[in-house]
Amino acid sequence: MLAQRFFRRQGIYADTQFDPSGQVISDDVFAKNVASWLPTDADRAYVKSLMKPVYEPGKIAQYMAPPKRTAVDGKPFEFEFVRVD
């Protein structure tokens, strides 16, 4: 049932507030807790600071895990699959 409540800007749940566990709550309870439940501007800034592009073949951005399989069409991980000119 929680998945049906996820996109709350439309449908029968559009005007209803829920806590993180999916329980219906009042607008007042939501307003009191929204800052602790949703990302803050500081959280968003921190995540943005992690998003540094890496263009060097064979290197991975720090926020990504290395692939489990390193071969596409038998090519090594270091192969330049995408050219950035």
PDB file with SEQRES, HELIX, SHEET and CRYST1 records, atoms N, CA, C and O in Angstrom:
SEQRES   1 A   85  MET LEU ALA GLN ARG PHE PHE ARG ARG GLN GLY ILE TYR          
SEQRES   2 A   85  ALA ASP THR GLN PHE ASP PRO SER GLY GLN VAL ILE SER          
SEQRES   3 A   85  ASP ASP VAL PHE ALA LYS ASN VAL ALA SER TRP LEU PRO          
SEQRES   4 A   85  THR ASP ALA ASP ARG ALA TYR VAL LYS SER LEU MET LYS          
SEQRES   5 A   85  PRO VAL TYR GLU PRO GLY LYS ILE ALA GLN TYR MET ALA          
SEQRES   6 A   85  PRO PRO LYS ARG THR ALA VAL ASP GLY LYS PRO PHE GLU          
SEQRES   7 A   85  PHE GLU PHE VAL ARG VAL ASP                                  
HELIX    1 AA1 LEU A    2  ARG A    5  5                                   4    
HELIX    2 AA2 ASP A   27  TRP A   37  1                                  11    
HELIX    3 AA3 ASP A   41  LEU A   50  1                                  10    
CRYST1    1.000    1.000    1.000  90.00  90.00  90.00 P 1           1          
ATOM      1  N   MET A   1       0.814  -1.191   0.000  1.00  0.00           N  
ATOM      2  CA  MET A   1       0.000   0.000   0.000  1.00  0.00           C  
ATOM      3  C   MET A   1       0.861   1.260   0.000  1.00  0.00           C  
ATOM      4  O   MET A   1       0.467   2.273  -0.577  1.00  0.00           O  
ATOM      5  N   LEU A   2       2.022   1.213   0.633  1.00  0.00           N  
ATOM      6  CA  LEU A   2       2.891   2.383   0.705  1.00  0.00           C  
ATOM      7  C   LEU A   2       3.303   2.853  -0.682  1.00  0.00           C  
ATOM      8  O   LEU A   2       3.353   4.059  -0.925  1.00  0.00           O  
ATOM      9  N   ALA A   3       3.599   1.941  -1.592  1.00  0.00           N  
ATOM     10  CA  ALA A   3       4.014   2.332  -2.931  1.00  0.00           C  
ATOM     11  C   ALA A   3       2.932   3.145  -3.635  1.00  0.00           C  
ATOM     12  O   ALA A   3       3.248   4.032  -4.427  1.00  0.00           O  
ATOM     13  N   GLN A   4       1.672   2.858  -3.359  1.00  0.00           N  
ATOM     14  CA  GLN A   4       0.589   3.608  -3.980  1.00  0.00           C  
ATOM     15  C   GLN A   4       0.513   5.027  -3.448  1.00  0.00           C  
ATOM     16  O   GLN A   4      -0.093   5.890  -4.084  1.00  0.00           O  
ATOM     17  N   ARG A   5       1.109   5.286  -2.305  1.00  0.00           N  
ATOM     18  CA  ARG A   5       1.089   6.616  -1.702  1.00  0.00           C  
ATOM     19  C   ARG A   5       2.315   7.438  -2.081  1.00  0.00           C  
ATOM     20  O   ARG A   5       2.428   8.594  -1.672  1.00  0.00           O  
ATOM     21  N   PHE A   6       3.216   6.877  -2.836  1.00  0.00           N  
ATOM     22  CA  PHE A   6       4.499   7.539  -3.064  1.00  0.00           C  
ATOM     23  C   PHE A   6       4.356   8.848  -3.823  1.00  0.00           C  
ATOM     24  O   PHE A   6       4.890   9.866  -3.381  1.00  0.00           O  
ATOM     25  N   PHE A   7       3.659   8.857  -4.943  1.00  0.00           N  
ATOM     26  CA  PHE A   7       3.534  10.069  -5.751  1.00  0.00           C  
ATOM     27  C   PHE A   7       2.286  10.812  -5.292  1.00  0.00           C  
ATOM     28  O   PHE A   7       1.206  10.627  -5.853  1.00  0.00           O  
ATOM     29  N   ARG A   8       2.434  11.647  -4.279  1.00  0.00           N  
ATOM     30  CA  ARG A   8       1.278  12.202  -3.586  1.00  0.00           C  
ATOM     31  C   ARG A   8       0.764  13.508  -4.174  1.00  0.00           C  
ATOM     32  O   ARG A   8      -0.131  14.107  -3.578  1.00  0.00           O  
ATOM     33  N   ARG A   9       1.262  13.980  -5.285  1.00  0.00           N  
ATOM     34  CA  ARG A   9       0.742  15.212  -5.868  1.00  0.00           C  
ATOM     35  C   ARG A   9      -0.520  14.969  -6.683  1.00  0.00           C  
ATOM     36  O   ARG A   9      -1.136  15.920  -7.164  1.00  0.00           O  
ATOM     37  N   GLN A  10      -0.904  13.734  -6.841  1.00  0.00           N  
ATOM     38  CA  GLN A  10      -2.110  13.421  -7.597  1.00  0.00           C  
ATOM     39  C   GLN A  10      -2.799  12.214  -6.966  1.00  0.00           C  
ATOM     40  O   GLN A  10      -2.199  11.489  -6.174  1.00  0.00           O  
ATOM     41  N   GLY A  11      -4.043  12.011  -7.320  1.00  0.00           N  
ATOM     42  CA  GLY A  11      -4.781  10.854  -6.833  1.00  0.00           C  
ATOM     43  C   GLY A  11      -5.433  11.100  -5.484  1.00  0.00           C  
ATOM     44  O   GLY A  11      -5.488  12.227  -4.990  1.00  0.00           O  
ATOM     45  N   ILE A  12      -5.921  10.024  -4.907  1.00  0.00           N  
ATOM     46  CA  ILE A  12      -6.700  10.146  -3.676  1.00  0.00           C  
ATOM     47  C   ILE A  12      -5.848  10.545  -2.471  1.00  0.00           C  
ATOM     48  O   ILE A  12      -6.407  10.973  -1.462  1.00  0.00           O  
ATOM     49  N   TYR A  13      -4.531  10.423  -2.533  1.00  0.00           N  
ATOM     50  CA  TYR A  13      -3.661  10.783  -1.417  1.00  0.00           C  
ATOM     51  C   TYR A  13      -3.022  12.158  -1.584  1.00  0.00           C  
ATOM     52  O   TYR A  13      -2.139  12.520  -0.807  1.00  0.00           O  
ATOM     53  N   ALA A  14      -3.449  12.926  -2.576  1.00  0.00           N  
ATOM     54  CA  ALA A  14      -2.806  14.207  -2.884  1.00  0.00           C  
ATOM     55  C   ALA A  14      -2.844  15.187  -1.710  1.00  0.00           C  
ATOM     56  O   ALA A  14      -1.893  15.947  -1.523  1.00  0.00           O  
ATOM     57  N   ASP A  15      -3.888  15.188  -0.936  1.00  0.00           N  
ATOM     58  CA  ASP A  15      -4.023  16.141   0.165  1.00  0.00           C  
ATOM     59  C   ASP A  15      -3.778  15.524   1.534  1.00  0.00           C  
ATOM     60  O   ASP A  15      -4.178  16.096   2.547  1.00  0.00           O  
ATOM     61  N   THR A  16      -3.131  14.373   1.578  1.00  0.00           N  
ATOM     62  CA  THR A  16      -2.910  13.658   2.832  1.00  0.00           C  
ATOM     63  C   THR A  16      -1.420  13.618   3.133  1.00  0.00           C  
ATOM     64  O   THR A  16      -0.605  13.483   2.221  1.00  0.00           O  
ATOM     65  N   GLN A  17      -1.060  13.735   4.408  1.00  0.00           N  
ATOM     66  CA  GLN A  17       0.343  13.671   4.825  1.00  0.00           C  
ATOM     67  C   GLN A  17       0.605  12.310   5.468  1.00  0.00           C  
ATOM     68  O   GLN A  17      -0.274  11.728   6.104  1.00  0.00           O  
ATOM     69  N   PHE A  18       1.828  11.817   5.290  1.00  0.00           N  
ATOM     70  CA  PHE A  18       2.240  10.524   5.843  1.00  0.00           C  
ATOM     71  C   PHE A  18       3.588  10.663   6.518  1.00  0.00           C  
ATOM     72  O   PHE A  18       4.401  11.504   6.135  1.00  0.00           O  
ATOM     73  N   ASP A  19       3.824   9.833   7.526  1.00  0.00           N  
ATOM     74  CA  ASP A  19       5.148   9.781   8.138  1.00  0.00           C  
ATOM     75  C   ASP A  19       5.999   8.789   7.344  1.00  0.00           C  
ATOM     76  O   ASP A  19       5.482   8.119   6.450  1.00  0.00           O  
ATOM     77  N   PRO A  20       7.303   8.683   7.656  1.00  0.00           N  
ATOM     78  CA  PRO A  20       8.168   7.781   6.881  1.00  0.00           C  
ATOM     79  C   PRO A  20       7.738   6.317   6.884  1.00  0.00           C  
ATOM     80  O   PRO A  20       8.109   5.562   5.985  1.00  0.00           O  
ATOM     81  N   SER A  21       6.962   5.910   7.882  1.00  0.00           N  
ATOM     82  CA  SER A  21       6.507   4.514   7.904  1.00  0.00           C  
ATOM     83  C   SER A  21       5.204   4.316   7.136  1.00  0.00           C  
ATOM     84  O   SER A  21       4.701   3.196   7.046  1.00  0.00           O  
ATOM     85  N   GLY A  22       4.647   5.413   6.573  1.00  0.00           N  
ATOM     86  CA  GLY A  22       3.443   5.298   5.759  1.00  0.00           C  
ATOM     87  C   GLY A  22       2.144   5.530   6.497  1.00  0.00           C  
ATOM     88  O   GLY A  22       1.065   5.341   5.935  1.00  0.00           O  
ATOM     89  N   GLN A  23       2.236   5.940   7.760  1.00  0.00           N  
ATOM     90  CA  GLN A  23       1.031   6.192   8.547  1.00  0.00           C  
ATOM     91  C   GLN A  23       0.482   7.591   8.254  1.00  0.00           C  
ATOM     92  O   GLN A  23       1.249   8.543   8.109  1.00  0.00           O  
ATOM     93  N   VAL A  24      -0.835   7.712   8.169  1.00  0.00           N  
ATOM     94  CA  VAL A  24      -1.469   9.007   7.950  1.00  0.00           C  
ATOM     95  C   VAL A  24      -1.240   9.883   9.176  1.00  0.00           C  
ATOM     96  O   VAL A  24      -1.429   9.440  10.309  1.00  0.00           O  
ATOM     97  N   ILE A  25      -0.831  11.133   8.942  1.00  0.00           N  
ATOM     98  CA  ILE A  25      -0.602  12.084  10.030  1.00  0.00           C  
ATOM     99  C   ILE A  25      -1.262  13.407   9.683  1.00  0.00           C  
ATOM    100  O   ILE A  25      -1.659  13.632   8.540  1.00  0.00           O  
ATOM    101  N   SER A  26      -1.375  14.272  10.666  1.00  0.00           N  
ATOM    102  CA  SER A  26      -1.971  15.590  10.445  1.00  0.00           C  
ATOM    103  C   SER A  26      -0.955  16.517   9.776  1.00  0.00           C  
ATOM    104  O   SER A  26       0.246  16.248   9.765  1.00  0.00           O  
ATOM    105  N   ASP A  27      -1.465  17.598   9.227  1.00  0.00           N  
ATOM    106  CA  ASP A  27      -0.582  18.594   8.618  1.00  0.00           C  
ATOM    107  C   ASP A  27       0.367  19.186   9.656  1.00  0.00           C  
ATOM    108  O   ASP A  27       1.523  19.475   9.346  1.00  0.00           O  
ATOM    109  N   ASP A  28      -0.110  19.366  10.881  1.00  0.00           N  
ATOM    110  CA  ASP A  28       0.730  19.930  11.953  1.00  0.00           C  
ATOM    111  C   ASP A  28       1.889  19.009  12.303  1.00  0.00           C  
ATOM    112  O   ASP A  28       3.020  19.468  12.464  1.00  0.00           O  
ATOM    113  N   VAL A  29       1.619  17.724  12.421  1.00  0.00           N  
ATOM    114  CA  VAL A  29       2.681  16.756  12.734  1.00  0.00           C  
ATOM    115  C   VAL A  29       3.689  16.715  11.585  1.00  0.00           C  
ATOM    116  O   VAL A  29       4.896  16.655  11.819  1.00  0.00           O  
ATOM    117  N   PHE A  30       3.203  16.747  10.366  1.00  0.00           N  
ATOM    118  CA  PHE A  30       4.105  16.759   9.218  1.00  0.00           C  
ATOM    119  C   PHE A  30       4.984  18.006   9.245  1.00  0.00           C  
ATOM    120  O   PHE A  30       6.198  17.907   9.069  1.00  0.00           O  
ATOM    121  N   ALA A  31       4.388  19.176   9.462  1.00  0.00           N  
ATOM    122  CA  ALA A  31       5.144  20.433   9.486  1.00  0.00           C  
ATOM    123  C   ALA A  31       6.217  20.431  10.575  1.00  0.00           C  
ATOM    124  O   ALA A  31       7.307  20.964  10.366  1.00  0.00           O  
ATOM    125  N   LYS A  32       5.920  19.835  11.736  1.00  0.00           N  
ATOM    126  CA  LYS A  32       6.896  19.776  12.830  1.00  0.00           C  
ATOM    127  C   LYS A  32       8.084  18.876  12.507  1.00  0.00           C  
ATOM    128  O   LYS A  32       9.196  19.127  12.971  1.00  0.00           O  
ATOM    129  N   ASN A  33       7.856  17.832  11.715  1.00  0.00           N  
ATOM    130  CA  ASN A  33       8.895  16.818  11.493  1.00  0.00           C  
ATOM    131  C   ASN A  33       9.521  16.820  10.111  1.00  0.00           C  
ATOM    132  O   ASN A  33      10.489  16.096   9.877  1.00  0.00           O  
ATOM    133  N   VAL A  34       9.002  17.605   9.200  1.00  0.00           N  
ATOM    134  CA  VAL A  34       9.464  17.538   7.814  1.00  0.00           C  
ATOM    135  C   VAL A  34      10.974  17.786   7.694  1.00  0.00           C  
ATOM    136  O   VAL A  34      11.637  17.162   6.866  1.00  0.00           O  
ATOM    137  N   ALA A  35      11.513  18.683   8.509  1.00  0.00           N  
ATOM    138  CA  ALA A  35      12.948  18.985   8.423  1.00  0.00           C  
ATOM    139  C   ALA A  35      13.810  17.787   8.804  1.00  0.00           C  
ATOM    140  O   ALA A  35      14.914  17.632   8.282  1.00  0.00           O  
ATOM    141  N   SER A  36      13.321  16.938   9.706  1.00  0.00           N  
ATOM    142  CA  SER A  36      14.116  15.766  10.094  1.00  0.00           C  
ATOM    143  C   SER A  36      13.861  14.576   9.175  1.00  0.00           C  
ATOM    144  O   SER A  36      14.640  13.623   9.172  1.00  0.00           O  
ATOM    145  N   TRP A  37      12.776  14.618   8.394  1.00  0.00           N  
ATOM    146  CA  TRP A  37      12.447  13.510   7.506  1.00  0.00           C  
ATOM    147  C   TRP A  37      12.976  13.701   6.091  1.00  0.00           C  
ATOM    148  O   TRP A  37      13.320  12.724   5.427  1.00  0.00           O  
ATOM    149  N   LEU A  38      13.047  14.915   5.630  1.00  0.00           N  
ATOM    150  CA  LEU A  38      13.459  15.179   4.252  1.00  0.00           C  
ATOM    151  C   LEU A  38      14.835  15.831   4.219  1.00  0.00           C  
ATOM    152  O   LEU A  38      15.243  16.458   5.196  1.00  0.00           O  
ATOM    153  N   PRO A  39      15.554  15.691   3.110  1.00  0.00           N  
ATOM    154  CA  PRO A  39      16.888  16.301   3.014  1.00  0.00           C  
ATOM    155  C   PRO A  39      16.821  17.819   3.166  1.00  0.00           C  
ATOM    156  O   PRO A  39      15.912  18.470   2.650  1.00  0.00           O  
ATOM    157  N   THR A  40      17.791  18.364   3.878  1.00  0.00           N  
ATOM    158  CA  THR A  40      17.889  19.808   4.055  1.00  0.00           C  
ATOM    159  C   THR A  40      18.723  20.399   2.920  1.00  0.00           C  
ATOM    160  O   THR A  40      19.295  19.666   2.114  1.00  0.00           O  
ATOM    161  N   ASP A  41      18.786  21.708   2.864  1.00  0.00           N  
ATOM    162  CA  ASP A  41      19.647  22.363   1.873  1.00  0.00           C  
ATOM    163  C   ASP A  41      21.104  21.978   2.106  1.00  0.00           C  
ATOM    164  O   ASP A  41      21.869  21.822   1.154  1.00  0.00           O  
ATOM    165  N   ALA A  42      21.488  21.823   3.382  1.00  0.00           N  
ATOM    166  CA  ALA A  42      22.862  21.399   3.693  1.00  0.00           C  
ATOM    167  C   ALA A  42      23.122  19.981   3.198  1.00  0.00           C  
ATOM    168  O   ALA A  42      24.208  19.697   2.692  1.00  0.00           O  
ATOM    169  N   ASP A  43      22.151  19.092   3.334  1.00  0.00           N  
ATOM    170  CA  ASP A  43      22.287  17.729   2.822  1.00  0.00           C  
ATOM    171  C   ASP A  43      22.478  17.748   1.311  1.00  0.00           C  
ATOM    172  O   ASP A  43      23.352  17.063   0.779  1.00  0.00           O  
ATOM    173  N   ARG A  44      21.657  18.534   0.625  1.00  0.00           N  
ATOM    174  CA  ARG A  44      21.745  18.625  -0.836  1.00  0.00           C  
ATOM    175  C   ARG A  44      23.087  19.205  -1.271  1.00  0.00           C  
ATOM    176  O   ARG A  44      23.676  18.742  -2.248  1.00  0.00           O  
ATOM    177  N   ALA A  45      23.573  20.215  -0.548  1.00  0.00           N  
ATOM    178  CA  ALA A  45      24.875  20.807  -0.872  1.00  0.00           C  
ATOM    179  C   ALA A  45      25.996  19.791  -0.679  1.00  0.00           C  
ATOM    180  O   ALA A  45      26.931  19.734  -1.479  1.00  0.00           O  
ATOM    181  N   TYR A  46      25.905  18.996   0.373  1.00  0.00           N  
ATOM    182  CA  TYR A  46      26.920  17.967   0.622  1.00  0.00           C  
ATOM    183  C   TYR A  46      26.940  16.941  -0.507  1.00  0.00           C  
ATOM    184  O   TYR A  46      28.006  16.592  -1.016  1.00  0.00           O  
ATOM    185  N   VAL A  47      25.778  16.465  -0.893  1.00  0.00           N  
ATOM    186  CA  VAL A  47      25.711  15.480  -1.983  1.00  0.00           C  
ATOM    187  C   VAL A  47      26.246  16.100  -3.271  1.00  0.00           C  
ATOM    188  O   VAL A  47      26.976  15.445  -4.015  1.00  0.00           O  
ATOM    189  N   LYS A  48      25.895  17.337  -3.537  1.00  0.00           N  
ATOM    190  CA  LYS A  48      26.398  18.009  -4.740  1.00  0.00           C  
ATOM    191  C   LYS A  48      27.923  18.131  -4.700  1.00  0.00           C  
ATOM    192  O   LYS A  48      28.575  18.029  -5.739  1.00  0.00           O  
ATOM    193  N   SER A  49      28.498  18.349  -3.512  1.00  0.00           N  
ATOM    194  CA  SER A  49      29.954  18.466  -3.393  1.00  0.00           C  
ATOM    195  C   SER A  49      30.657  17.148  -3.718  1.00  0.00           C  
ATOM    196  O   SER A  49      31.826  17.147  -4.101  1.00  0.00           O  
ATOM    197  N   LEU A  50      29.949  16.028  -3.566  1.00  0.00           N  
ATOM    198  CA  LEU A  50      30.531  14.723  -3.878  1.00  0.00           C  
ATOM    199  C   LEU A  50      30.536  14.433  -5.377  1.00  0.00           C  
ATOM    200  O   LEU A  50      31.332  13.625  -5.854  1.00  0.00           O  
ATOM    201  N   MET A  51      29.662  15.083  -6.103  1.00  0.00           N  
ATOM    202  CA  MET A  51      29.454  14.794  -7.523  1.00  0.00           C  
ATOM    203  C   MET A  51      30.504  15.479  -8.391  1.00  0.00           C  
ATOM    204  O   MET A  51      30.208  16.461  -9.072  1.00  0.00           O  
ATOM    205  N   LYS A  52      31.689  14.978  -8.367  1.00  0.00           N  
ATOM    206  CA  LYS A  52      32.796  15.501  -9.174  1.00  0.00           C  
ATOM    207  C   LYS A  52      32.979  14.587 -10.381  1.00  0.00           C  
ATOM    208  O   LYS A  52      33.197  13.385 -10.226  1.00  0.00           O  
ATOM    209  N   PRO A  53      32.891  15.157 -11.590  1.00  0.00           N  
ATOM    210  CA  PRO A  53      33.045  14.304 -12.769  1.00  0.00           C  
ATOM    211  C   PRO A  53      34.470  13.771 -12.904  1.00  0.00           C  
ATOM    212  O   PRO A  53      35.435  14.427 -12.511  1.00  0.00           O  
ATOM    213  N   VAL A  54      34.579  12.591 -13.457  1.00  0.00           N  
ATOM    214  CA  VAL A  54      35.877  11.955 -13.715  1.00  0.00           C  
ATOM    215  C   VAL A  54      35.890  11.562 -15.181  1.00  0.00           C  
ATOM    216  O   VAL A  54      35.036  10.800 -15.635  1.00  0.00           O  
ATOM    217  N   TYR A  55      36.859  12.082 -15.919  1.00  0.00           N  
ATOM    218  CA  TYR A  55      36.928  11.842 -17.360  1.00  0.00           C  
ATOM    219  C   TYR A  55      38.085  10.936 -17.761  1.00  0.00           C  
ATOM    220  O   TYR A  55      38.205  10.563 -18.928  1.00  0.00           O  
ATOM    221  N   GLU A  56      38.927  10.584 -16.811  1.00  0.00           N  
ATOM    222  CA  GLU A  56      40.099   9.763 -17.096  1.00  0.00           C  
ATOM    223  C   GLU A  56      39.699   8.308 -17.311  1.00  0.00           C  
ATOM    224  O   GLU A  56      39.022   7.728 -16.462  1.00  0.00           O  
ATOM    225  N   PRO A  57      40.103   7.711 -18.425  1.00  0.00           N  
ATOM    226  CA  PRO A  57      39.794   6.292 -18.633  1.00  0.00           C  
ATOM    227  C   PRO A  57      40.358   5.443 -17.492  1.00  0.00           C  
ATOM    228  O   PRO A  57      41.488   5.648 -17.050  1.00  0.00           O  
ATOM    229  N   GLY A  58      39.559   4.498 -17.030  1.00  0.00           N  
ATOM    230  CA  GLY A  58      39.997   3.611 -15.963  1.00  0.00           C  
ATOM    231  C   GLY A  58      39.763   4.148 -14.565  1.00  0.00           C  
ATOM    232  O   GLY A  58      40.034   3.456 -13.584  1.00  0.00           O  
ATOM    233  N   LYS A  59      39.260   5.378 -14.458  1.00  0.00           N  
ATOM    234  CA  LYS A  59      38.982   5.978 -13.144  1.00  0.00           C  
ATOM    235  C   LYS A  59      37.468   6.030 -12.935  1.00  0.00           C  
ATOM    236  O   LYS A  59      36.700   6.076 -13.895  1.00  0.00           O  
ATOM    237  N   ILE A  60      37.054   6.023 -11.672  1.00  0.00           N  
ATOM    238  CA  ILE A  60      35.644   6.055 -11.310  1.00  0.00           C  
ATOM    239  C   ILE A  60      35.429   7.187 -10.318  1.00  0.00           C  
ATOM    240  O   ILE A  60      36.253   7.409  -9.431  1.00  0.00           O  
ATOM    241  N   ALA A  61      34.331   7.894 -10.466  1.00  0.00           N  
ATOM    242  CA  ALA A  61      33.984   8.940  -9.503  1.00  0.00           C  
ATOM    243  C   ALA A  61      33.874   8.326  -8.117  1.00  0.00           C  
ATOM    244  O   ALA A  61      33.495   7.165  -7.969  1.00  0.00           O  
ATOM    245  N   GLN A  62      34.211   9.118  -7.101  1.00  0.00           N  
ATOM    246  CA  GLN A  62      34.260   8.591  -5.729  1.00  0.00           C  
ATOM    247  C   GLN A  62      32.910   8.144  -5.204  1.00  0.00           C  
ATOM    248  O   GLN A  62      32.846   7.347  -4.267  1.00  0.00           O  
ATOM    249  N   TYR A  63      31.837   8.638  -5.786  1.00  0.00           N  
ATOM    250  CA  TYR A  63      30.507   8.272  -5.297  1.00  0.00           C  
ATOM    251  C   TYR A  63      29.946   7.040  -5.991  1.00  0.00           C  
ATOM    252  O   TYR A  63      28.807   6.655  -5.726  1.00  0.00           O  
ATOM    253  N   MET A  64      30.709   6.421  -6.861  1.00  0.00           N  
ATOM    254  CA  MET A  64      30.256   5.224  -7.579  1.00  0.00           C  
ATOM    255  C   MET A  64      31.077   4.009  -7.168  1.00  0.00           C  
ATOM    256  O   MET A  64      32.263   4.119  -6.856  1.00  0.00           O  
ATOM    257  N   ALA A  65      30.442   2.878  -7.172  1.00  0.00           N  
ATOM    258  CA  ALA A  65      31.146   1.626  -6.892  1.00  0.00           C  
ATOM    259  C   ALA A  65      31.732   1.093  -8.193  1.00  0.00           C  
ATOM    260  O   ALA A  65      31.132   1.278  -9.252  1.00  0.00           O  
ATOM    261  N   PRO A  66      32.875   0.442  -8.141  1.00  0.00           N  
ATOM    262  CA  PRO A  66      33.427  -0.140  -9.363  1.00  0.00           C  
ATOM    263  C   PRO A  66      32.506  -1.247  -9.882  1.00  0.00           C  
ATOM    264  O   PRO A  66      31.820  -1.909  -9.103  1.00  0.00           O  
ATOM    265  N   PRO A  67      32.499  -1.439 -11.185  1.00  0.00           N  
ATOM    266  CA  PRO A  67      31.627  -2.479 -11.741  1.00  0.00           C  
ATOM    267  C   PRO A  67      32.073  -3.872 -11.310  1.00  0.00           C  
ATOM    268  O   PRO A  67      33.259  -4.123 -11.101  1.00  0.00           O  
ATOM    269  N   LYS A  68      31.104  -4.769 -11.182  1.00  0.00           N  
ATOM    270  CA  LYS A  68      31.438  -6.154 -10.832  1.00  0.00           C  
ATOM    271  C   LYS A  68      32.067  -6.858 -12.028  1.00  0.00           C  
ATOM    272  O   LYS A  68      33.007  -7.639 -11.881  1.00  0.00           O  
ATOM    273  N   ARG A  69      31.537  -6.571 -13.208  1.00  0.00           N  
ATOM    274  CA  ARG A  69      32.134  -7.111 -14.432  1.00  0.00           C  
ATOM    275  C   ARG A  69      32.815  -5.959 -15.149  1.00  0.00           C  
ATOM    276  O   ARG A  69      32.237  -4.881 -15.297  1.00  0.00           O  
ATOM    277  N   THR A  70      34.038  -6.187 -15.591  1.00  0.00           N  
ATOM    278  CA  THR A  70      34.800  -5.090 -16.192  1.00  0.00           C  
ATOM    279  C   THR A  70      34.915  -5.198 -17.699  1.00  0.00           C  
ATOM    280  O   THR A  70      35.615  -4.394 -18.313  1.00  0.00           O  
ATOM    281  N   ALA A  71      34.259  -6.154 -18.308  1.00  0.00           N  
ATOM    282  CA  ALA A  71      34.428  -6.305 -19.753  1.00  0.00           C  
ATOM    283  C   ALA A  71      33.111  -6.085 -20.488  1.00  0.00           C  
ATOM    284  O   ALA A  71      32.086  -6.677 -20.149  1.00  0.00           O  
ATOM    285  N   VAL A  72      33.161  -5.223 -21.501  1.00  0.00           N  
ATOM    286  CA  VAL A  72      32.062  -5.048 -22.448  1.00  0.00           C  
ATOM    287  C   VAL A  72      32.648  -5.397 -23.804  1.00  0.00           C  
ATOM    288  O   VAL A  72      33.614  -4.774 -24.247  1.00  0.00           O  
ATOM    289  N   ASP A  73      32.079  -6.371 -24.451  1.00  0.00           N  
ATOM    290  CA  ASP A  73      32.609  -6.859 -25.720  1.00  0.00           C  
ATOM    291  C   ASP A  73      34.072  -7.256 -25.604  1.00  0.00           C  
ATOM    292  O   ASP A  73      34.838  -7.102 -26.556  1.00  0.00           O  
ATOM    293  N   GLY A  74      34.464  -7.769 -24.435  1.00  0.00           N  
ATOM    294  CA  GLY A  74      35.833  -8.234 -24.239  1.00  0.00           C  
ATOM    295  C   GLY A  74      36.844  -7.128 -24.007  1.00  0.00           C  
ATOM    296  O   GLY A  74      38.038  -7.403 -23.890  1.00  0.00           O  
ATOM    297  N   LYS A  75      36.389  -5.874 -23.938  1.00  0.00           N  
ATOM    298  CA  LYS A  75      37.319  -4.753 -23.729  1.00  0.00           C  
ATOM    299  C   LYS A  75      37.571  -4.567 -22.230  1.00  0.00           C  
ATOM    300  O   LYS A  75      36.686  -4.838 -21.420  1.00  0.00           O  
ATOM    301  N   PRO A  76      38.765  -4.109 -21.855  1.00  0.00           N  
ATOM    302  CA  PRO A  76      39.074  -3.918 -20.438  1.00  0.00           C  
ATOM    303  C   PRO A  76      38.320  -2.711 -19.870  1.00  0.00           C  
ATOM    304  O   PRO A  76      37.806  -1.884 -20.623  1.00  0.00           O  
ATOM    305  N   PHE A  77      38.259  -2.618 -18.553  1.00  0.00           N  
ATOM    306  CA  PHE A  77      37.588  -1.511 -17.887  1.00  0.00           C  
ATOM    307  C   PHE A  77      38.174  -0.170 -18.316  1.00  0.00           C  
ATOM    308  O   PHE A  77      37.441   0.812 -18.430  1.00  0.00           O  
ATOM    309  N   GLU A  78      39.465  -0.115 -18.552  1.00  0.00           N  
ATOM    310  CA  GLU A  78      40.151   1.127 -18.897  1.00  0.00           C  
ATOM    311  C   GLU A  78      39.817   1.613 -20.316  1.00  0.00           C  
ATOM    312  O   GLU A  78      40.185   2.730 -20.679  1.00  0.00           O  
ATOM    313  N   PHE A  79      39.134   0.804 -21.114  1.00  0.00           N  
ATOM    314  CA  PHE A  79      38.808   1.186 -22.488  1.00  0.00           C  
ATOM    315  C   PHE A  79      37.963   2.459 -22.490  1.00  0.00           C  
ATOM    316  O   PHE A  79      37.074   2.626 -21.655  1.00  0.00           O  
ATOM    317  N   GLU A  80      38.249   3.349 -23.436  1.00  0.00           N  
ATOM    318  CA  GLU A  80      37.515   4.613 -23.540  1.00  0.00           C  
ATOM    319  C   GLU A  80      36.196   4.370 -24.283  1.00  0.00           C  
ATOM    320  O   GLU A  80      36.109   4.530 -25.500  1.00  0.00           O  
ATOM    321  N   PHE A  81      35.178   3.980 -23.517  1.00  0.00           N  
ATOM    322  CA  PHE A  81      33.863   3.672 -24.098  1.00  0.00           C  
ATOM    323  C   PHE A  81      33.169   4.949 -24.567  1.00  0.00           C  
ATOM    324  O   PHE A  81      32.467   4.940 -25.578  1.00  0.00           O  
ATOM    325  N   VAL A  82      33.362   6.044 -23.837  1.00  0.00           N  
ATOM    326  CA  VAL A  82      32.747   7.319 -24.191  1.00  0.00           C  
ATOM    327  C   VAL A  82      33.859   8.324 -24.354  1.00  0.00           C  
ATOM    328  O   VAL A  82      34.694   8.496 -23.466  1.00  0.00           O  
ATOM    329  N   ARG A  83      33.867   8.986 -25.489  1.00  0.00           N  
ATOM    330  CA  ARG A  83      34.882  10.012 -25.734  1.00  0.00           C  
ATOM    331  C   ARG A  83      34.343  11.370 -25.316  1.00  0.00           C  
ATOM    332  O   ARG A  83      33.232  11.748 -25.689  1.00  0.00           O  
ATOM    333  N   VAL A  84      35.128  12.094 -24.548  1.00  0.00           N  
ATOM    334  CA  VAL A  84      34.765  13.441 -24.128  1.00  0.00           C  
ATOM    335  C   VAL A  84      35.766  14.384 -24.774  1.00  0.00           C  
ATOM    336  O   VAL A  84      36.922  14.467 -24.360  1.00  0.00           O  
ATOM    337  N   ASP A  85      35.310  15.080 -25.780  1.00  0.00           N  
ATOM    338  CA  ASP A  85      36.198  16.012 -26.496  1.00  0.00           C  
ATOM    339  C   ASP A  85      35.942  17.432 -26.073  1.00  0.00           C  
ATOM    340  O   ASP A  85      36.594  18.351 -26.568  1.00  0.00           O  
TER     341      ASP A  85                                                      
END                                                                             
